[in-house]
Amino acid sequence: MKRETKCIQAGYEPKNGESRMIPIIQSTTFKYDTSEDMGKLFDLEASGYFYTRLQNPTNDFVAAKIAALEGGTAAMLTSSGQAANFFSIFNIASQGDHIVSSSMIYGGTFNLFNVTMKKMGIDFTFVSPDCTDEELEAAFRPETKAVFGETIANPAVSVLDIERFADAAHAHGVPLIIDNTFATPIFCRPFEWGCDIVTHSTTKYMDGHDAAVGGCIVDSGKFDWMAHKDKFPGLTTPDESYHGITYAEKFGMEGAFITKATAQLMRDFGSIQAPMNAFFLNLGLETLDVRMRRHVANAQKVAEFLEKHPNVAWIDYPGLPGNKYYDLAQKYMPEGTCGVISFGVKGGRSAAEEFMKHLKVAMIATHVADAHTCILHPANSTHRQLSDEELIASGVGPDLVRLSVGIENVEDIIEDLEQALSYI
Ligand SMILES: *Cc1c(COP(=O)(O)O)cnc(C)c1O
């Protein structure tokens, strides 16, 4: 199946007389004839459902669709993108371990790594996605367990050189984990470039309608855990909390990572996506290809308009030929990048405030990557507590505006920006 067809049909094949749409299995538990039958499920001897905190059929249909879109072998849904990124690391790292991460990542992920996971005893070294090979090499330690980055970073819209980061990770016997939220598998399949694990905040383009918070983890099935047995004891030695199962032996390269994350992390942390939300996510996935192409076509026109506007000081959009990441974007995402644009208005913080006050189509919202055009002024919202000097130091200047171009008529979006820019 081609991608457009997978968006509609992958993951769920109704049998004769069954519902054509993915059923919402709104049930916490599942019934069995004998305790023996159920015992086999608990021992992971047989596959089946027993409690929705671990697995639910609706979620599994949708996860299988995302796995097909990414070209992976197994996937699981989580309650949010935050849970997906946390699980993707915590599944293979514990106290005393270390992770190399791109410094240009979503603020929530940066805080999860730099504050909360550090408290759990996992250390992180942050490197610029533009660092030299020597700087990247110097970030590794003997206890490094993974490398992490975002295909297109939120909100910096920088592009990661996936092959270079994958090569560095593999040279040290560890996987590359990539958050592919902004590009989506429509525009980039990181597994084709050597990435091992992909994560998503499905809250963004995948759901695409501001309807449901969610996340997903997908395994490429390509990382050989057994070849690095000593580094990943959680996968390569018996799990005493699961009847002595060795995940990498029993489920192989294709299934070990997701089975362990389900059996241990979902069991213990319970960050399950509600089946109802998975149903909404599936509706979004059905139109993902169509929507992404409109997002990118609109964003390209908006970026070209902003680039030429006299009241716009600067603009970052990897689809613009002058952009620093244009060549990388062409390599990894030749059909398009995303709908998110960062730009600065002339006149700094107060000019940005004045401009945003007059917008009518673009809505002020702490959100990106959905059907509605929305806009955020970090200096006045998410980064409000920082002074102008601190804002500049954190790479989010006082004039920075993050615009997420939706799928409305692009002339309405441009007209709106034009009239609001005339006030500064
Ligand atoms: C929003 C976002 C997240 C966090 O996802 P939630 O669903 O809000 O928990 C993680 N990574 C990226 C790139 C995001 O944009």
PDBQT file of the ligand as one rigid body, heavy atoms in Angstrom, charges set to zero:
ROOT
HETATM    1  C1  LIG A 501       3.789  19.049  21.781  1.00  0.00    +0.000 C 
HETATM    2  C2  LIG A 501       5.023  18.278  21.608  1.00  0.00    +0.000 A 
HETATM    3  C3  LIG A 501       5.402  17.287  22.530  1.00  0.00    +0.000 A 
HETATM    4  C4  LIG A 501       4.592  16.992  23.772  1.00  0.00    +0.000 C 
HETATM    5  O1  LIG A 501       3.405  16.385  23.411  1.00  0.00    +0.000 OA
HETATM    6  P1  LIG A 501       2.061  16.420  24.283  1.00  0.00    +0.000 P 
HETATM    7  O2  LIG A 501       1.131  15.600  23.457  1.00  0.00    +0.000 OA
HETATM    8  O3  LIG A 501       1.653  17.849  24.429  1.00  0.00    +0.000 OA
HETATM    9  O4  LIG A 501       2.390  15.794  25.595  1.00  0.00    +0.000 OA
HETATM   10  C5  LIG A 501       6.548  16.569  22.282  1.00  0.00    +0.000 A 
HETATM   11  N1  LIG A 501       7.316  16.816  21.187  1.00  0.00    +0.000 NA
HETATM   12  C6  LIG A 501       6.979  17.767  20.286  1.00  0.00    +0.000 A 
HETATM   13  C7  LIG A 501       7.857  17.995  19.110  1.00  0.00    +0.000 C 
HETATM   14  C8  LIG A 501       5.837  18.523  20.460  1.00  0.00    +0.000 A 
HETATM   15  O5  LIG A 501       5.508  19.475  19.567  1.00  0.00    +0.000 OA
ENDROOT
TORSDOF 0
